Amino acid sequence: MCASATGYYGHRGDQVLDEQSPPGRGFLAEVCQELEAAALWYEERQPDLGNDFLDEFERTLRQIVAEQERWRKIRGDNRKL
C-alpha cells in the first residue's frame, strides 16, 4: 500500500521520521502492523508469497472501495463483506 507509512507512523506534526521510528498509535497503525506481520508470515513460507498477499489485499481493497453498494449495510454505514 503506497500510503501505509502514513497510517503506520501516525500524525507526528513536524517530527522527522525514518524506518527506525516506532509505529504510531491507534487503529490505523495497528492495521498497518498486522498487515506487515501477515505479509512476513507468508514470505517465510514461500519466497514472493508475501508480495502476492499484499498485491491481492490491495486489489481487493480497491474493489471494495469501487463497489461499496455491492455489500448490504448492517449497521449505520458499516457493510457486511
Secondary structure, DSSP 8 states (H G I E B T S, - for coil): -TTHHHHHH---TT----TTS----SHHHHHHHHHHHHHHHHHHHSTTHHHHHHHHHHHHHHHHHHTGGGS-EEETTEE--
